[in-house]
Amino acid sequence: MRKIMSFFIFSIFALLGSLAISGSILVEAAFLNPLAIPTYDGSNQSVHPSVLHFDNGWKGYTYWMAFSPYPNSNDDYENPSLAVSNDRLNWVVPSGLSNPIDSLTAGEIAQGFHMSDSEIVMVDGRMEYWYRFTGPEGEEQLFRKSSANGIDWSARELILDLSGTGQLVLSPSVIYEDG
């Protein structure tokens, strides 16, 4: 398994409504033929992608992508979501999964909270989904969920809390070293 996309490059192209899929970026093709990434809100507008490639597939798919819907720049819908593919062109929600894998309550939305900045990694055969949670009073947290099958996810786990410090957790990249 290897991470095939630069989070930064991929995010920029997703914001433009297209995706960069390999080491060679075909900008013209991306603009002429943007990929349709299914979102739970039906907009097919997404940001913050993180893609894992499995040489021999994992749970029936070669590519797993974490992302956040962002319809018309509305962060109320920017909740952690997943899509899968075997060809990097046709993306679907894996059978049995209901996106998003975490979401805000109506009260959190009304107060101005939002989630963003997805990242997925594999650790000891489990997929981990990391994402940011922020609020209007300086709340800044990094959460993680994990899954053995990509369908059933653990409860959210607080990994880092920078609330009230003035520091931000923007577009995190997660790298495990030495196990």
C-alpha distance (Angstrom), angle and dihedral (degrees) to the residues before:
residue distance angle dihedral
M1 . . .
R2 3.77 . .
K3 3.75 136.8 .
I4 3.79 104.8 -113.8
M5 3.76 105.1 -173.9
S6 3.70 136.7 58.6
F7 3.79 106.3 -121.6
F8 3.79 91.6 -143.2
I9 3.82 97.3 48.1
F10 3.79 92.2 41.9
S11 3.80 92.2 50.5
I12 3.78 92.9 52.0
F13 3.81 92.3 52.9
A14 3.80 92.1 45.2
L15 3.79 88.9 55.2
L16 3.78 88.1 54.8
G17 3.79 90.6 54.1
S18 3.78 95.8 -104.4
L19 3.76 138.6 84.6
A20 3.78 135.2 -126.2
I21 3.77 106.4 -143.2
S22 3.80 110.5 177.5
G23 3.76 144.4 15.3
S24 3.80 89.2 -76.9
I25 3.78 111.2 60.8
L26 3.78 115.6 -151.0
V27 3.78 100.8 -160.4
E28 3.81 96.7 178.4
A29 3.82 92.7 50.7
A30 3.80 90.8 46.9
F31 3.80 92.2 54.9
L32 3.78 94.5 43.8
N33 3.80 95.2 44.9
P34 3.82 110.9 26.5
L35 3.78 114.1 -174.3
A36 3.78 119.6 -110.6
I37 3.79 107.2 -127.1
P38 3.82 108.8 -172.5
T39 3.80 112.9 -124.2
Y40 3.80 126.5 -169.0
D41 3.83 90.2 -123.3
G42 3.83 91.5 54.7
S43 3.82 95.5 -121.5
N44 3.83 97.2 109.5
Q45 3.82 85.9 -146.3
S46 3.80 111.2 130.9
V47 3.80 142.3 164.7
H48 3.80 139.9 -176.2
P49 3.81 98.3 43.8
S50 3.78 121.7 -175.0
V51 3.81 116.7 -175.9
L52 3.79 130.8 -164.5
H53 3.82 121.9 -162.0
F54 3.80 121.0 -153.2
D55 3.82 114.4 -164.7
N56 3.81 91.4 -152.2
G57 3.80 97.0 27.7
W58 3.79 129.0 -108.2
K59 3.79 120.5 -122.1
G60 3.80 90.5 -14.1
Y61 3.82 99.7 -46.8
T62 3.81 135.8 91.5
Y63 3.83 96.3 -156.1
W64 3.80 129.3 40.6
M65 3.80 119.0 -172.6
A66 3.80 129.7 -166.0
F67 3.81 114.9 -161.1
S68 3.78 144.2 146.5
P69 3.82 126.2 -121.4
Y70 3.81 111.3 -124.9
P71 3.81 106.8 178.4
N72 3.79 110.7 -168.3
S73 3.83 89.3 -20.7
N74 3.83 92.3 -60.1
D75 3.81 107.2 148.6
D76 3.83 92.5 -168.0
Y77 3.83 85.3 86.3
E78 3.80 97.3 41.1
N79 3.80 93.6 112.9
P80 3.82 127.1 143.1
S81 3.81 111.1 -84.6
L82 3.82 138.8 168.9
A83 3.80 137.2 -145.1
V84 3.80 131.4 176.5
S85 3.80 136.6 -153.7
N86 3.77 142.0 176.7
D87 3.81 96.5 -159.0
R88 3.85 105.9 31.5
L89 3.80 90.1 -119.4
N90 3.79 105.8 69.0
W91 3.79 113.9 53.8
V92 3.81 127.0 -173.2
V93 3.78 137.9 170.8
P94 3.82 106.7 -102.1
S95 3.79 114.0 -104.7
G96 3.80 110.7 -92.8
L97 3.81 95.6 22.1
S98 3.77 122.3 112.2
N99 3.81 113.3 -161.5
P100 2.94 133.8 -107.9
I101 3.79 101.3 51.1
D102 3.82 88.3 -160.2
S103 3.79 131.0 14.2
L104 3.76 142.8 179.4
T105 3.77 123.2 -101.6
A106 3.81 118.4 -117.2
G107 3.80 87.6 -106.8
E108 3.81 92.8 53.1
I109 3.81 90.4 50.1
A110 3.82 91.6 49.0
Q111 3.82 89.7 51.0
G112 3.82 92.8 51.4
F113 3.80 102.0 -105.1
H114 3.79 120.7 147.2
M115 3.80 143.1 174.1
S116 3.81 126.1 -134.9
D117 3.80 149.0 141.6
S118 3.80 106.2 68.3
E119 3.80 124.5 -155.8
I120 3.83 128.4 174.3
V121 3.79 128.8 -164.9
M122 3.80 136.5 167.4
V123 3.79 118.7 -123.4
D124 3.80 121.1 179.1
G125 3.82 93.2 -24.9
R126 3.81 94.5 -46.8
M127 3.78 125.9 108.1
E128 3.78 115.1 -131.2
Y129 3.80 121.4 -159.4
W130 3.81 114.4 -160.4
Y131 3.82 122.6 -169.9
R132 3.77 143.3 162.7
F133 3.83 127.6 -109.6
T134 3.80 118.6 -165.2
G135 3.77 137.5 174.3
P136 3.81 141.8 -166.5
E137 3.81 95.7 -103.8
G138 3.80 96.2 57.4
E139 3.80 96.9 -80.2
E140 3.81 107.9 160.5
Q141 3.78 119.4 170.4
L142 3.78 139.5 157.7
F143 3.80 117.2 -143.4
R144 3.78 133.2 -171.2
K145 3.80 133.8 -159.9
S146 3.80 125.4 -175.2
S147 3.79 136.9 -156.7
A148 3.80 137.4 -174.4
N149 3.82 92.0 -155.7
G150 3.84 108.1 22.6
I151 3.81 90.6 -114.4
D152 3.81 107.1 69.0
W153 3.80 112.1 53.4
S154 3.80 131.6 -165.2
A155 3.77 123.2 -120.7
R156 3.78 114.3 -81.2
E157 3.78 113.3 -83.7
L158 3.79 122.2 -154.7
I159 3.82 107.5 -129.0
L160 3.80 102.6 167.9
D161 3.79 131.9 11.8
L162 3.81 117.0 -166.3
S163 3.81 94.4 161.0
G164 3.78 113.1 149.5
T165 3.82 94.2 9.2
G166 3.80 97.3 96.9
Q167 3.81 89.1 -124.6
L168 3.80 121.7 123.4
V169 3.79 135.3 -148.6
L170 3.80 100.0 -145.2
S171 3.82 121.0 175.0
P172 3.79 96.3 -20.1
S173 3.80 120.3 -153.3
V174 3.77 114.7 -153.6
I175 3.80 119.3 -152.4
Y176 3.79 124.7 175.0
E177 3.80 116.4 -154.1
D178 3.79 128.8 -168.6
G179 3.79 93.8 4.9
